[in-house]
Amino acid sequence: MRVYISADLEGVAGVVSPGQLMSGPAYEEACRWMTAEVTAAVRGAQRAGALQVMVNDAHESMTNLRLEELPPGVEVISGKPKALGMMCAIDEGWDLAFLLGCHARQGSGGLLSHSYSAATIARLRLNGCEVGEVGFNAALAGGCHVPVGLVTGDAAAAAEALELFPAIRTVAVKWACGRQSARTLTPGEACRRIEAAAAEAVAATVAKKANDAGVASTAGAPSGTRDVIPAGAIASWPPQPPYTLEVEFTSPVMADAVAYMPMTRREGPCRIVMEQAELPALFRAFQAMLTIAGAVAP
Ligand SMILES: [Zn+2]
């Protein structure tokens, strides 16, 4: 049983303001809370039978986790740039993915909401469906046949996950009062809930795999198959190939520069559209768009 974790910071309990996201004493404290939530998820997963757990540090510098505080038996992907960014190293070898510390997409009412880059991205649509980080990252996991077993973050991020996967397990750790204020659980209570949910998610997957293997051995069906879509999910998610990404930038100058990229189509002052047969290729191209747009940002 192998569990992949992508960990962001904005959706961690107690984190409510931009001053906690970049540097300084408040940021150092937030990193410890983030590490504690990841630790809780790892402990829950291990308790329920996960033999391998890897955590991808997915916020800003991607060097936020306090490695010495993490429990034994976990590996960390740290730093950037890295292919697939927030979902670096996701592939078909994982049995289950967790998205931790999530925030809602740009333009939503969520706490600290944005989509990969508040400065450059106004809106993202994947195969016609408006997505933020939860949606795009979950699509990448789904494209690798890895179900997302747990999403944690503020209530708006959890709601966004439930829109896509109505049966998904979520833990809301805070409720926005505004974009930079929230009613929040304490770090200790958030960790308690996250550890319990992580254990439940892994236990459910272990039970499902055992059941699938039993059904396969009695019915002669091929073994080793996994559901791409968790039970109860809407049929259209994760999206199926070919993949179309519509990116609405915050300034036309960003679209001007991104339009130099091959295989892009300009569809408006700020809008670039790209189609790809493979989702990882589309996400890598999106990473290049973010880099280019950031370089010419006014
Ligand atoms: Zn972040």
Residues whose N, C-alpha, C, O or C-beta is under 5 A from the ligand:
A	BS01	ZN	D8 L9 E10 A58 H59 E60
